[in-house]
Amino acid sequence: MPPVSVITPALLSSIRGQPHLPRHAWYFVTGVTLSVLNLPHEIPTVLKHAIEKGPGSCDMKPGHDEQLEIARKMREALVKAAPIGGLPKAINALFSLKSATPPSLLDEPLGYSPTARPSDLYDVPQSAVLQRGQSFFDKVYGKISKRVMSQMDRSGTEDLGITARLMYGYILSNTNVLSASETSFVLVAALIPQDVPAQLKGHIKGCLNHGASVEEVKAVREVIKKICEASGMRQLDETVPGGWGWRGPVANL
């Protein structure tokens, strides 16, 4: 028997109709949430709906260029979620997404790279990429950024801080496909299903620091919670030793 679908027509309609949700955000935020929830088989439904109905709240089939933009934003969101939600989940999500992507909307190896990440890796000086990542990190955390990075450097191994610098430099600070605010939404979508309130709190504020409005951040948070709850997550009682859900309030503004 096939698994019960989380992404029903009713839930898709509710997600797309969420007030104040930024254009394009609904489908890549949904894709990342599903990836972290380990529901990669649901992602093709999201892509098909987006390229048929459009990136906004109203049904309007996009042309090829906008369909390509949708496919690229979904792929980039899953890549950016990899260091937050886990590379194995991102691998499964990206291959599931590819299975539903028309060939004309794929980017093949050794061809044009919309992210220019191969150039970052092979052509751009490492110092420039790491500085870009540091600037992005500083913007996320604002006045406490030095303290946050220092804590990671002093976690018992400085390799934690090095990991963060590489992640921000080569993955998260690249804004060629997803803007800084869209990237912040990706991080929130990857964190809420994991019940990591300390990290989520910083990235909720990071959305504002990267230019999103309070209303937009709350809308993104609400969409992610809807998907998590549809998958079975719930608020856990303090007396319950285990379970699938949140042990405290989901950070908000």
Secondary structure by P-SEA (a helix, b strand, c coil): ccccccccaaaaaaaaaccccccaaaaaaaaaaaaaaccccaaaaaaaaaaacccccccccccaaaaaaaaaaaaaaaaaacccccaaaaaaaaaaaaaacccccccccccccccccccccccccaaaaaaaaaaaaaaacccaaaaaaaaaaacccaaaaaaaaaaaaccccccccccaaaaaaaaaaaccccccaaaaaaaaaaaaaacccaaaaaaaaaaaaaaaaaacccccccccccccccccccccc
